[in-house]
């Protein structure tokens, strides 16, 4: 899925110019708001591997299909989005964009369906199976779980698998479907804004919650999975969940917002920067968890622009960025002596800094970063690759971007030894997304 703060002498919005970089006429530096920018809506226009935020795609219906009141079909291009029931999500929204919003990788099915399964002769069951498939096909879930449209195969369960796609779903996935395993950190739209699709009571979006519950509960019973076992499945979301419950700690030297307004964070560059009231929830994923109550200021970087270095000024919008919160006007003045939370995100769901600072107090001096060992500063770090055979030296691993056929060369093992990474590079444990994958150094 990135944030910032202000000068003690600033007591009003009129004084903002003295805290940010003043324009030549003495007025405040112009601020770019979300309403001023053209959102990125194509993978081709974004930097490789960068999260493209959800947006609404309105287009004419396919021949023979119904439209909305305005003659178009409008779909939220989001992993949590849905198009109109009985329609195919992939025909009304870009799955390439959706796959930037979650790590996508193919996985073997939990079970290969059997052609001799007796349920194939149960007309009522087969009717419900087809209905559930049509529900999922209308949602962003299909972008990773329909082998007809995934670029490298489905991510385990596959609604296109014959003759019984439900068998490809694992027991833990079934617990999510039933709403018994917590998946709330993955985000959701209200049903009224999502063509009636709701996942407040089920993990899978549906326009008919009681019917979907009956269908999934029957499968739990068939597999002899008791409710207690399903509820014992750990919350879904991996690092997204872990970050949602991790409390902010006190900022260290060189972290926070200086009295002069510079925003300082560690861990490399950031695509999202937040300043929040102390005690706020940690920023999560869109569409409903990325603006927690208590957000004072939020700065976003366009997916087409390079991420920002530490040292930007609170309340300003450097080239390629825009102010998301507040949606109008200038950032509010920070109060001297008040505690705030600074959160900087490498991208959505990937914090590099989440700490508490007292505005107006000196931040201290950060210790210089240690020089990388083992030749980390050289070798083929950052070189373009399609597999690990194209990498050499310390950077012998090819990190493929979600949905992309190429990536960049990097090193593994940074979780145990951070010094294998070049200066300003981060460390991401891929096993949180892909079991068995290593922790890798990530580009700033």
C-alpha positions in Angstrom: 0.0 0.0 0.0 3.0 5.8 3.1 2.6 9.5 5.6 4.0 13.1 7.6 4.1 16.6 10.0 4.8 20.6 10.9 6.5 23.7 12.5 5.8 24.9 16.1 5.3 28.5 15.1 2.5 27.6 12.7 -0.6 28.5 14.5 -2.9 29.0 11.5 -3.3 27.9 7.9 -2.1 31.3 6.9 1.2 30.6 8.5 1.7 27.4 6.5 3.9 29.2 4.0 6.6 29.7 6.7 6.5 26.0 7.5 6.4 24.6 4.0 8.5 26.0 1.2 6.9 29.4 0.4 6.0 30.4 -3.1 7.8 33.4 -4.6 4.8 35.7 -3.9 5.0 34.8 -0.2 1.8 32.7 -0.2 1.6 29.0 0.6 3.1 26.5 -1.8 0.3 25.1 -4.0 -0.9 21.7 -2.9 -2.0 19.0 -5.3 -5.1 17.2 -4.2 -6.6 13.8 -5.3 -9.2 15.8 -7.3 -6.4 17.5 -9.3 -4.7 14.3 -10.6 -5.6 11.8 -13.3 -5.5 8.4 -11.7 -3.5 5.6 -13.1 -5.8 3.0 -14.6 -3.5 0.8 -16.7 -0.7 -1.5 -15.6 1.3 -0.1 -18.6 1.3 3.3 -17.1 2.5 2.2 -13.6 6.0 1.3 -12.4 6.5 -2.5 -12.3 5.1 -4.2 -9.2 3.4 -1.0 -7.8 -0.1 -1.2 -6.3 -2.6 0.6 -8.5 -5.4 2.0 -6.2 -9.0 1.0 -6.9 -11.1 3.2 -9.3 -14.5 3.0 -10.9 -14.6 1.7 -14.5 -17.8 2.6 -16.4 -18.3 1.2 -19.9 -21.2 0.1 -22.2 -22.5 -3.4 -21.6 -21.5 -6.2 -23.9 -23.9 -7.1 -26.7 -27.1 -8.6 -25.2 -26.3 -7.7 -21.6 -28.1 -5.2 -19.4 -26.8 -1.9 -18.3 -27.3 0.4 -15.4 -29.7 3.4 -15.3 -27.2 5.6 -17.2 -26.7 3.0 -19.9 -23.3 1.8 -18.6 -22.0 -0.9 -16.3 -19.8 0.6 -13.6 -17.4 -1.7 -11.7 -15.0 -1.1 -8.9 -11.6 -2.2 -10.2 -10.5 -3.8 -7.0 -9.8 -7.2 -5.5 -12.8 -6.4 -3.3 -14.9 -5.1 -6.2 -17.8 -6.7 -8.1 -19.7 -6.1 -11.3 -23.4 -6.7 -11.9 -24.6 -10.2 -10.9 -24.5 -12.8 -13.7 -21.8 -10.8 -15.5 -18.0 -11.6 -15.8 -15.8 -9.3 -13.7 -12.9 -9.7 -16.2 -15.1 -8.4 -19.0 -15.9 -5.1 -17.2 -12.6 -4.4 -15.3 -8.9 -5.0 -15.7 -7.7 -8.0 -13.9 -4.1 -6.9 -14.6 -4.8 -3.9 -12.4 -6.5 -6.1 -9.7 -3.5 -8.4 -9.5 -1.3 -5.5 -8.5 -3.4 -5.2 -5.4 -2.4 -8.6 -3.9 0.6 -10.9 -4.4 -0.5 -13.3 -7.2 1.2 -16.6 -7.8 -0.1 -20.0 -9.0 -0.6 -22.9 -6.6 -1.6 -26.5 -6.9 -5.3 -27.2 -6.1 -6.1 -28.5 -2.6 -7.6 -31.5 -4.3 -8.1 -32.6 -7.9 -11.9 -33.1 -8.6 -13.0 -36.6 -9.3 -15.1 -37.4 -12.4 -16.9 -40.2 -10.5 -18.0 -38.1 -7.5 -21.6 -39.0 -6.6 -22.5 -35.3 -6.2 -22.4 -34.9 -10.0 -25.7 -36.8 -10.1 -27.3 -34.4 -7.5 -29.1 -31.8 -9.6 -29.9 -29.6 -6.7 -26.2 -29.5 -5.5 -25.0 -28.9 -9.1 -27.4 -26.0 -9.4 -26.0 -24.4 -6.2 -22.4 -25.1 -7.4 -23.1 -23.3 -10.6 -24.8 -20.4 -8.8 -21.8 -20.0 -6.4 -19.4 -20.0 -9.4 -21.4 -17.3 -11.1 -21.3 -15.2 -7.9 -17.5 -15.5 -7.7 -17.1 -14.8 -11.5 -18.7 -11.4 -11.0 -16.1 -10.4 -8.4 -12.4 -9.4 -8.3 -11.7 -12.8 -6.8 -11.9 -14.3 -10.3 -8.8 -12.5 -11.3 -6.6 -14.9 -9.3 -9.0 -17.9 -9.1 -10.2 -18.5 -12.6 -7.8 -20.4 -14.8 -9.4 -19.0 -17.9 -8.1 -15.5 -17.2 -5.1 -16.0 -14.9 -1.8 -15.4 -16.7 0.1 -18.3 -15.1 -2.6 -20.5 -13.5 -5.0 -20.2 -10.6 -3.9 -19.4 -7.1 -5.0 -22.8 -5.8 -8.8 -22.8 -6.0 -10.2 -22.5 -9.5 -13.8 -21.8 -10.4 -13.1 -23.1 -13.9 -11.9 -26.5 -12.6 -14.2 -29.4 -13.8 -16.2 -31.2 -12.8 -16.3 -29.8 -9.1 -14.4 -26.6 -8.7 -15.3 -26.6 -4.9 -12.9 -29.5 -4.3 -9.9 -27.3 -5.3 -10.6 -25.1 -2.2 -8.6 -26.0 0.9 -10.2 -26.4 4.3 -8.8 -23.1 5.5 -10.2 -21.4 2.4 -13.6 -22.9 3.1 -13.4 -21.5 6.6 -12.8 -18.1 5.0 -15.7 -18.6 2.6 -18.0 -19.4 5.6 -16.9 -16.2 7.4 -15.6 -18.3 10.3 -12.0 -17.4 9.7 -11.4 -13.7 9.9 -10.5 -12.0 6.6 -11.7 -8.5 7.5 -8.2 -6.9 7.0 -8.5 -7.7 3.3 -11.1 -4.9 3.0 -14.6 -4.7 1.6 -17.1 -2.4 -0.1 -20.6 -1.9 1.4 -23.1 -3.9 -0.6 -24.9 -0.7 -1.7 -21.7 0.4 -3.5 -20.9 -3.0 -4.9 -23.9 -4.2 -6.9 -25.3 -5.9 -3.8 -22.3 -8.0 -3.2 -21.6 -8.2 0.5 -18.9 -10.1 2.6 -19.7 -8.9 6.1 -21.0 -12.3 7.1 -19.2 -14.5 4.5 -15.6 -14.2 3.4 -16.6 -14.5 -0.2 -18.7 -11.7 -1.6 -22.3 -12.6 -2.4 -25.6 -11.0 -3.2 -27.5 -13.7 -1.2 -25.7 -14.2 2.1 -28.2 -16.8 3.6 -27.9 -18.9 0.4 -24.1 -18.7 0.2 -23.9 -19.6 3.9 -26.1 -22.7 3.4 -24.0 -23.8 0.5 -20.7 -23.4 2.3 -21.9 -24.8 5.6 -23.1 -27.9 3.8 -19.6 -28.4 2.4 -18.1 -27.9 5.9 -20.4 -30.6 7.1 -19.6 -32.9 4.2 -15.8 -32.6 5.0 -16.6 -33.2 8.7 -15.0 -29.8 9.7 -16.6 -28.7 12.9 -17.3 -25.0 13.4 -14.7 -24.8 16.2 -12.0 -26.0 13.9 -13.0 -23.5 11.2 -13.0 -20.7 13.7 -9.5 -21.7 14.9 -8.0 -20.9 11.5 -5.7 -17.9 12.0 -6.8 -14.6 10.5 -6.1 -14.2 6.8 -3.9 -11.5 5.5 -0.3 -12.5 6.5 1.7 -9.3 6.9 -1.4 -7.1 6.3 -3.0 -8.6 9.4 0.2 -8.5 11.4 0.6 -4.8 10.6 -3.0 -4.1 11.5 -2.5 -5.3 15.1 1.1 -4.2 15.7 1.2 -1.2 18.0 3.2 1.8 17.1 6.5 2.2 19.0 8.3 5.4 20.1 10.1 7.0 17.2 13.9 6.5 17.2 16.5 9.1 16.3 15.8 10.5 12.8 12.1 9.5 12.8 9.1 11.8 13.1 8.3 15.3 12.1 10.8 18.0 12.9 9.7 21.3 14.4 10.7 22.8 11.0 8.3 20.5 9.2 10.6 17.9 7.7 9.2 14.4 7.7 11.8 11.8 8.5 11.4 8.0 8.2 13.6 5.0 7.9 13.6 1.8 5.8 13.9 3.3 2.4 11.5 5.3 0.2 7.7 5.6 0.7 4.7 5.7 -1.5 2.3 6.6 1.2 3.0 8.9 4.2 0.5 9.4 7.1 0.4 11.6 10.2 -2.3 10.3 12.5 -3.6 11.1 16.0 -2.0 8.9 18.6 -4.2 5.9 19.3 -5.5 5.6 15.7 -5.7 2.3 13.9 -2.9 1.5 11.6 -3.6 2.2 7.9 -4.8 -0.8 6.0 -5.9 -1.6 2.5 -8.5 0.1 0.4 -11.4 0.5 -0.1 -12.4 0.9 3.6 -9.3 0.5 5.8 -6.8 2.9 4.3 -8.2 6.1 5.9 -8.4 5.2 9.6 -10.2 7.6 11.8 -7.7 10.1 13.2 -5.8 10.6 10.0 -4.5 14.1 10.1 -2.6 14.1 6.8 -2.0 11.6 4.1 0.3 11.9 1.1 0.1 9.5 -1.8 2.5 8.9 -4.7 1.1 8.1 -8.1 1.8 4.5 -9.3 3.6 6.1 -12.3 6.0 8.1 -10.1 9.1 7.1 -8.1 8.6 6.7 -4.3 9.7 9.6 -2.0 12.8 9.9 0.1 12.7 10.8 3.7 13.0 14.5 4.3 9.9 15.8 2.4 8.0 18.7 4.1 4.8 18.2 5.9 1.8 19.7 4.0 3.6 19.8 0.7 3.1 17.6 -2.4 6.4 16.8 -4.2 6.3 16.0 -7.9 4.4 12.8 -8.6 2.5 13.0 -5.3 -0.8 14.4 -4.1 -2.6 15.1 -0.8 -5.3 12.5 -0.1 -6.2 13.8 3.4 -7.5 16.4 3.9 -9.3 16.3 0.5 -9.4 20.1 0.3 -7.2 22.9 1.6 -4.0 22.7 3.5 -2.7 20.2 6.0 -3.8 21.2 9.5 -1.1 22.7 11.8 0.4 20.2 14.2 0.2 21.1 17.9 3.4 21.6 19.9 3.7 19.1 22.7 1.1 16.7 21.2 1.9 13.1 20.3 1.2 11.9 16.8 1.8 8.7 14.9 4.0 8.7 11.7 3.4 5.8 9.3 5.4 5.5 6.0 4.5 2.7 3.6 6.8 1.2 1.0 3.5 0.4 -0.7 0.0 -0.5 0.4 0.2 -2.9 3.4 4.0 -2.7 3.7 5.1 -0.2 6.4 8.7 0.9 6.8 8.0 3.2 9.7 5.2 3.3 12.3 6.1 5.2 15.4 5.0 7.9 17.9 6.6 11.3 18.2 6.0 14.5 20.2 5.7 17.4 17.8 8.0 20.2 18.7 10.6 18.1 20.4 14.0 17.5 18.6 14.1 14.1 16.8 17.8 13.4 17.5 20.3 12.2 14.9 20.0 8.9 13.2 23.1 6.7 13.2 24.7 6.2 9.8 23.5 3.1 7.9 26.0 0.3 8.1 27.9 -0.5 4.9 26.5 -3.6 3.3 28.7 -6.7 3.5 29.3 -9.5 1.1 29.4 -7.3 -2.0 25.8 -6.1 -1.6 26.6 -2.7 -3.1 27.8 -4.3 -6.3 26.9 -7.4 -8.3 23.7 -7.3 -10.3 21.3 -5.8 -7.7 18.4 -4.2 -9.5 19.2 -5.7 -12.9 16.2 -6.9 -15.0 15.6 -10.6 -15.0 13.1 -13.3 -16.0 14.5 -16.0 -13.8 17.4 -16.4 -11.4 19.8 -17.7 -14.1 20.0 -14.1 -15.2 21.3 -12.9 -11.8 24.9 -13.1 -10.5 27.1 -12.3 -7.5 25.4 -11.5 -4.2 22.2 -10.7 -6.1 21.5 -14.2 -7.3 17.7 -14.3 -6.9 15.2 -13.0 -9.5 12.2 -11.3 -7.7 9.3 -11.4 -10.1 6.7 -8.7 -9.8 3.0 -9.7 -9.3 1.5 -10.5 -12.7 4.8 -9.7 -14.5 7.1 -11.9 -16.5 10.2 -10.0 -15.5 11.5 -8.7 -12.2 14.9 -7.6 -10.7 17.9 -9.3 -9.3 18.3 -9.2 -5.5 19.6 -11.2 -2.5 17.9 -13.5 -0.1 18.4 -14.1 3.6 17.9 -10.5 4.7 15.6 -11.4 7.6 18.5 -13.1 9.4 21.2 -10.8 8.1 20.0 -7.3 7.0 23.5 -6.4 5.9 23.1 -8.5 2.7 21.0 -5.6 1.3 22.4 -2.5 -0.3 21.9 0.8 1.5 18.3 2.1 1.5 16.9 -1.3 0.3 14.3 -2.9 2.4 13.6 -6.5 3.4 10.4 -8.4 2.6 9.7 -12.0 3.8 7.9 -13.5 0.8 6.9 -16.6 2.8 4.1 -14.5 4.3 2.6 -14.5 0.8 4.0 -17.6 -0.8 4.9 -20.5 1.5 8.5 -21.6 1.1 9.6 -18.4 -0.6 12.6 -16.6 1.0 13.0 -13.1 2.6 14.5 -10.8 -0.1 16.0 -7.4 -0.4 13.6 -5.0 -2.0 14.3 -1.9 -4.1 13.9 1.5 -2.5 
